[in-house]
Amino acid sequence: MNGVGIIMSIILGGLAGFIAEKIMKANVGLLTNIILGIVGALFLNFILGLLGVYTAPSLVVQFIVAIVGACILIFLWRAIRGRA
């Protein structure tokens, strides 16, 4: 996550993963929520960087990016497993 520390990345990742879990109606645990949030934020920041869009290093922006990224990861996981 751009501009936030390790501890804040874990906290934001956990919250973002939890919110993405509720939005996508997935049933995963706390550790998976944290991983989904952090990896989702990294994934979406990478994709946006490839498109030439760079996000601000603020907590609110990175939190939104993490939520959207985690939702995309849940969607992709379901599509790969055939449960879309």
N, C-alpha and C positions, 0 to 999 in steps of 0.2 A: 504494500500500500504506500502510495506516495506521501511523504511528509509526516507520517505518523510513526511512532516508535513500535518496538516489538510488543510491549505489554498492551498498548492501545490497539495494535493490530489484532491481538488475540481477543480483546474485549469487543471491538467492533465486528470482528469475524464471527464471534459467537452470537451476538445480537442479530447480525445480518443473516446468518444461517438459520436462526430461530424464526425470523420473520419470513424468510424464503420458504422454510418448511411449512409454515401456516398458509402462505399464499398458494403454494403448489400442492398442498394437502399431502405432503410426504410424511412418512413416519420413520424418522431417524433419531439417533440419540444425540447427546450433548457434544461428544467429541466429533461426531460427523457434522454437526451444525457448525462448529468452530472451523473445521477443515473446509467445509463448503463455502463459508463466508470468506475465509482468507484466500483460498484458491480461486473462488469466484471473482474476487476483487483483482487478483493478479491477472487472471484470464481476461477480464473485460478491459483492464488498463492496457494490457498487451494488444488486444484487438483494436481498441481505440487509438493506440499509438501507431499501429500499422495504417490506420485510416487518416492519420494526421490530426487527430483530436487528442489534446492533452488535458487531463483533468487537473483541477486546482488541488494543491496539497492541504486541503482543509478537512476537518473531521466529517462535516455534513456531506460534502461531495463524495468523499471516499466511502462513507456509510451507504449512500445511495448506489454507488458503483458496486459495492460488495453485495448488496441485496439483489440487484439486477443480475450480476454475474452468477450468484448462487442459484437464482431461478433458471438462468440459462443452462447451468450445469445439471440441474435436476431434470430439466426438459430433455437435454441431450442424453442423459443416462436412461431415461424412460424410453426415448426413441431407439436407442441402441438395443435395449432389452426387449423391445417390441411391446411395451405397455403404454404407448402414447395414446 
